[in-house]
Amino acid sequence: MEVQMDDLNGTVETSAGGESNNIEVGPCQEPYEGMLFESEEAAKVFYDDYAKRVGFVTRVLSSRKSERDGSIISRGLGCRGISENRRKVMQKECGEQEVCPAMVLLKQEMPGRWVIKKFLGDHNHLLVIQSPKIRKTLDEKDKKIQELSAELRVKKRLSAAYRDQLLAFIKDIEDHNAHLSTKVQSVSNKIKELEAKTGAVTR
């Protein structure tokens, strides 16, 4: 049997023996390995909704891009863990920062088909269901972080392009200087030869 999450209407499409059926995703639906989605965004929305219901905040753990066209083909999402204040207390008391292992790994199998390859649902801290206001603030921070990260990636690409252009320009100058140096040396040699012949004639 194949199970697929619909990106728009919150239903799951199942197929068995060539027949397809649509069933609604229950309000307590949990992620599981092998669960399918029509897009990365649909999978992320589902995991975020699951996190809100369970009581934790998500974050991006990893990303992998296609070497062919640069599109995202794999995404790791996980729990942000305990609050910042509590993390600082634990770090001060224990001398280390513990990371929550709860996560989900999404992979694109083909266009329009994303699958959960790995799911870890156990947390190493208390879960707290947050108010919509707090969640909205965190979502806005995440959005700002994503925007700044995207802007930083663009600037890095521009910087690399400018660097390549500068190096190419410097190489052109060096080649031109080498060519001029060769010409100058050739003219200098001819002048010396001419002077030597002129001196021989005068003598």
QUIQUI-V447243 format. One record per run of one state. SS is the DSSP state (helix for helix, strand for strand, loop for the rest). FROM is the first residue (numbers start at 1). TO is the last residue. Records with the same first field share a line. If there is no record, write none. Layout:
SS->FROM-TO, FROM-TO
This chain:
loop->1-1, 6-10, 17-18, 25-35, 38-39, 55-57, 66-71, 80-83, 95-102, 111-112, 121-131, 203-203
strand->2-5, 11-16, 19-24, 36-37, 58-65, 72-79, 103-110, 113-120
helix->40-54, 84-94, 132-202
